[in-house]
Amino acid sequence: MKHELKMWPSFFQVAWVGKKTFEIRLNDRDFKVWDEIILLEFDPKCIEGAEYSGREIEGTITYITDYEQKPGYVVFAYDQTYRRE
């Protein structure tokens, strides 16, 4: 399964440089280990309206848990496999 996920610029930049390798998300997509993810930099405050920057991070979910999360949420770790500017 492949999931495309929006990320706000402040969170995306930290992931871009490799310091943030996890996501906390509502599990409305039934995330599973080995699923592929595409993180898309998205700015909802853009003057011209919400838009994508074009930067993307592709990766693979390597670990997932719902421990100590709000109901319906999960934390998953991922490995980056590709970055696109």
N, C-alpha and C positions, 0 to 999 in steps of 0.2 A: 504494500500500500504506500502511496506517496501523498504527503500532506503539504500544502502551501499555507504558510502562516505569516501574517503581518507582524512586524516588530517596529515599535517607535524608535526613532533615531538614537536616543540616549542608550537604550538597551542594545540596539543593533551594533553600535560602535564598539562596545565592550566585547560582544561576541565576535565581531570582525577581527579584533586583535588577539583572540583566543583566550581571553581572561574569563569569559562566561561560557560555560559548556553545558548548561542545563536550561530547562524551561519549566515554568510552572504554568499549567494550562487547564482550562475546563476540559474534561475528557469527553467532549461531545463528538469526537471522531474515532473513539475506541483505539487510542494509540497502543501500539505493541512494539516490543523489542524487535529490531531489524527493519521496522518501517523506515522509509526514507522521508526526510523533511527538506523543504525549501523555505528558508527564512527570507522574507522580502522586506527591505527597509521601506517604511511607510510613514509619511508625515501628515497626521490629521490636522495640523495647524498651518499648513502651507497657505500662503496668501491667495493663490489661485484655486484653492480647494484641496481636499485630501488627494495626495498623489504618491506614487512610488518613485524612489530615487534611481532605480535600475540596479542597485547593488543587491546581490543575493548570496546567501550561504547555503550550500547543499550539505547534507549530512545524513547520518544513520543513527537511529535511537539505539543506545547500547544498554540502558538500564531504565527502569520505570518503577515508581512507587507512589502510593497514596498516603503513606505514613504521615500523620499529624497535619493533613491538608483539610481544607474546607470540603464539605460533601460534594462529590462530583469532580474534584480537582486531582491532578496528578503532577508529579515532578518527574521529568525524564532527562537523562544525560544523553549527550550525543557526541559523535566524532564528526569533525568537519571533513568532507571529502573534496569540496571544490568551492571556490569563491569567484564571483563574477562582478566586475565593476560596470 
